Amino acid sequence: MPDFAERLRSEIEYAGYNQKEFAAKADIKKRALDMYLGVQKSMPPADVAVKIASALGLSVEYLVTGRETRHPVDISRYLQFRGMLDDLSVLSGETLAVVKAMVKAAADLERRTRDSSA
């Protein structure tokens, strides 16, 4: 399971920042960010963790534990689809409707196939 440093690195990359850019956005020193991402993987103080999480649009809890307890569903199973969701968000309503129908049809086919082989 990923730890704080791995989640932080992944989220920074996902957001499209390099470490220097992200440190500036989070209003922390690059050297401090290096400590949180580095080999020693030190944890930031609470005020810095809040700045980091805020800059990424995440909760501190997620960065520290990998979980969001405010959500009844474990979101970790959906993280693999973030890139796809970003792509879907730029589609027109008409194109999105077609894509939704295609995904629904494919999922229904998979479910029927799985149910018939069980």
C-alpha atoms as one frame of an Amber mdcrd trajectory, in Angstrom:
protein
   0.000   0.000   0.000   1.372   3.431  -0.886   2.581   5.641   1.934   2.349
   9.415   2.331   5.417  10.119   0.180   4.219   7.846  -2.639   0.693   9.301
  -2.575   2.092  12.840  -2.517   4.460  12.155  -5.411   1.675  10.533  -7.415
  -0.752  13.401  -6.778   1.836  16.038  -7.700   2.562  14.211 -10.958  -1.144
  13.748 -11.646  -1.711  17.484 -11.142   1.035  18.131 -13.717   3.515  19.942
 -11.496   7.205  19.457 -11.109   8.417  19.596  -7.513   9.632  23.194  -7.699
   6.317  24.409  -9.150   4.333  22.502  -6.579   6.378  23.814  -3.653   5.640
  27.359  -4.850   1.918  26.593  -5.292   1.702  25.068  -1.801   3.737  27.970
  -0.371   6.350  25.674   1.154  10.093  25.486   0.668  11.326  23.129  -2.048
  13.793  21.731   0.470  10.926  20.802   2.820   9.042  19.121  -0.032  12.198
  17.145  -0.836  12.224  15.858   2.758   8.606  14.673   2.488   9.277  12.952
  -0.830  12.816  11.782  -0.108  14.303   8.630   1.267  13.663   9.558   4.896
   9.977  10.191   4.034   9.388  12.546   6.935   5.852  13.693   7.659   5.115
  17.409   7.500   3.705  19.291  10.465  -0.078  19.675  10.396  -0.052  23.250
   9.061   2.198  22.259   6.166   0.150  19.130   5.462  -2.923  21.350   5.177
  -1.124  23.614   2.674  -0.026  20.602   0.621  -3.458  18.968   0.622  -5.150
  22.269  -0.188  -2.845  22.914  -3.144  -3.773  19.487  -4.514  -7.486  19.760
  -3.744  -7.289  16.755  -1.420  -7.824  16.111   2.252  -4.930  15.678   4.645
  -6.547  12.422   5.704  -6.286  11.052   2.177  -2.619  12.018   1.872  -1.757
  10.465   5.228  -3.918   7.325   5.193  -5.042   6.843   1.610  -8.653   6.873
   2.805 -11.466   9.396   2.836 -13.803   8.537   5.677 -16.317  11.177   4.662
 -17.170   9.018   1.670 -19.086   5.815   2.363 -17.457   4.209  -0.698 -13.772
   3.309  -0.801 -12.628   5.655  -3.579  -9.328   3.848  -4.043 -10.965   1.417
  -6.487 -11.928   4.348  -8.732  -8.571   6.148  -8.774  -7.504   4.193 -11.859
 -10.206   6.036 -13.825  -9.153   9.605 -13.022  -7.486  10.170 -16.382 -10.538
   8.867 -18.195 -12.796  11.148 -16.152 -10.651  14.136 -17.088 -11.034  13.189
 -20.750 -14.789  12.709 -20.411 -15.175  16.149 -18.855 -14.168  17.860 -22.123
 -16.650  16.001 -24.322 -19.776  17.686 -25.619 -23.104  16.526 -24.206 -23.930
  14.681 -27.418 -20.588  12.863 -27.563 -20.763  12.072 -23.856 -24.204  10.500
 -24.304 -22.813   8.215 -27.018 -19.834   7.226 -24.864 -22.114   6.550 -21.861
 -24.327   4.320 -24.006 -21.292   2.411 -25.296 -19.882   1.887 -21.791 -23.287
   0.803 -20.475 -23.709  -1.705 -23.318 -20.213  -3.115 -22.745 -20.786  -3.392
 -18.981 -24.155  -5.095 -19.483 -22.542  -7.606 -21.855 -19.769  -8.320 -19.315
 -22.322  -8.820 -16.536 -24.393 -11.221 -18.654 -21.279 -13.144 -19.666 -20.105
 -13.342 -16.059 -23.557 -14.373 -14.791 -23.932 -17.121 -17.409 -20.527 -18.615
 -16.611 -21.065 -18.600 -12.852
